[in-house]
Amino acid sequence: MMDLLRMRRSIRKYKDKDIDPRTIDDLKEAVLRAPSSRGINPWRFFFVTDRELLSRLSKAKEHGSDFIKGAPLGVVICADERESDVWVEDCSIASIILQLAGLSLGLGSCWIQIRNRSYSRDRSSEDYVREVLGLPQGLKVESMIAFGYPDEVLELVHRDQLEYGKILQR
Ligand SMILES: Cc1cc2nc3c(=O)[nH]c(=O)nc-3n(C[C@H](O)[C@H](O)[C@H](O)COP(=O)(O)O)c2cc1C
């Protein structure tokens, strides 16, 4: 785990190569193993491999979502807010588990924020994604995670660069 954390970076460029179906199965297993408050599991995970849909999802906001159109897989993280008042926390934990599982399987990934973001002045990114995927009204959309075999190498963050000042002791 420490090795994975030391090599983790957000990857936004992906090889033009589909993800092995067994790897996708492992990702599904990993995300369903995430913990959630009271074990309610309020989430729904949409695994999107259709290139046309990914291209439409890439327009969900003006900045920071475009690269999902170059990814062979996008996972849209949703939850039914009526099932749990801490669905944001549950979805966030599931997301990072999914990303770290992906990394352990050779995949790069990057989170795309959807909740509280805008598609245009009078339309939320969530509503846009809802229409593209045909989601029912009760489902909230937290994020989309783009996955693919990395086609960029980012500098690793050295231990000395970490913000140890944000760790406080009492
Ligand atoms: C809650 C959250 C929302 C993020 N939203 C976006 C996003 O919408 N678009 C994007 O390109 N990256 C997004 N990121 C990735 C961050 O920009 C990235 O994690 C940060 O710059 C640190 O870089 P690193 O992950 O390579 O260490 C998000 C990350 C988190 C945790």
The ligand as an SDF file (V2000), in Angstrom:
LIG
                    3D

 31 33  0  0  0  0  0  0  0  0999 V2000
  -12.6280   15.8160   -4.7820 C   0  0  0  0  0  0  0  0  0  0  0  0
  -11.7220   15.9180   -5.9830 C   0  0  0  0  0  0  0  0  0  0  0  0
  -12.1780   16.5320   -7.1240 C   0  0  0  0  0  0  0  0  0  0  0  0
  -11.3680   16.6090   -8.2500 C   0  0  0  0  0  0  0  0  0  0  0  0
  -11.8890   17.1290   -9.4070 N   0  0  0  0  0  0  0  0  0  0  0  0
  -11.1420   17.1100  -10.5300 C   0  0  0  0  0  0  0  0  0  0  0  0
  -11.7120   17.5440  -11.7620 C   0  0  0  0  0  0  0  0  0  0  0  0
  -12.8920   17.8830  -11.8470 O   0  0  0  0  0  0  0  0  0  0  0  0
  -10.9210   17.5170  -12.8640 N   0  0  0  0  0  0  0  0  0  0  0  0
   -9.6020   17.1160  -12.8070 C   0  0  0  0  0  0  0  0  0  0  0  0
   -8.9400   17.1270  -13.8590 O   0  0  0  0  0  0  0  0  0  0  0  0
   -9.0400   16.6910  -11.6500 N   0  0  0  0  0  0  0  0  0  0  0  0
   -9.7740   16.6680  -10.5190 C   0  0  0  0  0  0  0  0  0  0  0  0
   -9.2470   16.1890   -9.3460 N   0  0  0  0  0  0  0  0  0  0  0  0
   -7.8420   15.7330   -9.3010 C   0  0  0  0  0  0  0  0  0  0  0  0
   -6.9760   16.7850   -8.5640 C   0  0  0  0  0  0  0  0  0  0  0  0
   -6.8200   17.8980   -9.3950 O   0  0  0  0  0  0  0  0  0  0  0  0
   -5.6310   16.1400   -8.1830 C   0  0  0  0  0  0  0  0  0  0  0  0
   -5.8570   15.0610   -7.3110 O   0  0  0  0  0  0  0  0  0  0  0  0
   -4.7190   17.1680   -7.4960 C   0  0  0  0  0  0  0  0  0  0  0  0
   -4.3680   18.1900   -8.3980 O   0  0  0  0  0  0  0  0  0  0  0  0
   -3.4380   16.5170   -6.9780 C   0  0  0  0  0  0  0  0  0  0  0  0
   -2.7510   15.8450   -8.0080 O   0  0  0  0  0  0  0  0  0  0  0  0
   -2.3930   14.3050   -7.8740 P   0  0  0  0  0  0  0  0  0  0  0  0
   -3.6840   13.5430   -7.7510 O   0  0  0  0  0  0  0  0  0  0  0  0
   -1.6490   13.9400   -9.1360 O   0  0  0  0  0  0  0  0  0  0  0  0
   -1.5530   14.1150   -6.6350 O   0  0  0  0  0  0  0  0  0  0  0  0
  -10.0480   16.0730   -8.2180 C   0  0  0  0  0  0  0  0  0  0  0  0
   -9.5950   15.4600   -7.0570 C   0  0  0  0  0  0  0  0  0  0  0  0
  -10.4180   15.3560   -5.9680 C   0  0  0  0  0  0  0  0  0  0  0  0
   -9.9240   14.6010   -4.7400 C   0  0  0  0  0  0  0  0  0  0  0  0
  1  2  1  0
  2  3  1  0
  2 30  2  0
  3  4  2  0
  4  5  1  0
  4 28  1  0
  5  6  2  0
  6  7  1  0
  6 13  1  0
  7  8  2  0
  7  9  1  0
  9 10  1  0
 10 11  2  0
 10 12  1  0
 12 13  2  0
 13 14  1  0
 14 15  1  0
 14 28  1  0
 15 16  1  0
 16 17  1  0
 16 18  1  0
 18 19  1  0
 18 20  1  0
 20 21  1  0
 20 22  1  0
 22 23  1  0
 23 24  1  0
 24 25  2  0
 24 26  1  0
 24 27  1  0
 28 29  2  0
 29 30  1  0
 30 31  1  0
M  END
$$$$
